[in-house]
Amino acid sequence: MDRGEQNLVELVNQWAAYSANTPNADLAGFCLHYLTEQASKPSMAAAEPVINENGEVNQHWANSLTGDIDWTMVPVRPEARLGALVGRLAKYAYFYSKKAMQDLAIKGLDDPIYLLVVIQMGTPKKSEVIYEMMAEFASGIDVINRLIRMELIEEFPDEQDRRSKRLRITPKGIALIQECFPVMNKVADVAYSSLTEGEKAILVQILDKLDRYHAEHYKQSRHCEFDEVYERMVG
């Protein structure tokens, strides 16, 4: 059996194992699984301390803070690196969005996102919108009340409970969203145009998986201590 045949047999065996343990297994999911399983893990063997025993900062590391950081100098877990990257990418997107939307009649990126959530939810309560946005209650109320004052959304009595009020988007709000869409698309182009279509598809699959996982646990974790959250989700 030549090398090509051996690789094919290995691939078939990998598919068999994957499909046996994965409900509704498909080729796209298997390819993503296979690639991530085969991805090489970064070597930490060459890691150097940032601060030596005399309290001196490694100069290479200090210099790298204003340029490309040499991550081999410090042992960094993949989970920590992911957290740092996701946080930085969110800041880049916010930076581009703020520049792109400065001429629109809104205060920032939160405004069109809140409007989109109201459209998607139909006629939600304020608390439901804030929960969906995963925002602090006070800051969420501030955004919603501002959108009401701007007449982009409106309140109306709940038919089932007259003591409660619900929200809905106004024609003015719909017009603003339509104005924002081309700008938001341009921001997305700036943020992700360096990726190929295939890379975008793989990234979406991975992030969708992570989002579904956290969405499942978020509700029951909101009022728990972190140790309890950790034990349930990791331990």
Buried (B, 14 or more C-beta within 10 A) or exposed (E): EEEEEEEEEEEEEBBEEBBEEEEEBEEEBBBBBBEEEEEEEBEEEEBEEEEEEEEEEBEEBEEBEEEEBBBBBBEBEEEEEEEEEEEEEEEEBBEBBEEBBEEBEBBBBBBBBBBBBBBEBEBBBBEBBBBBBEBEEEEBBBBBEBBBEBEBBBBEEEEEEEEEBBBBBBEBBEEBBEBBEEBBEEBEEBBEEEEEEEEEEBEEBEEEEEEEEEEEEEEEBEEEEEEEBEEEEEE
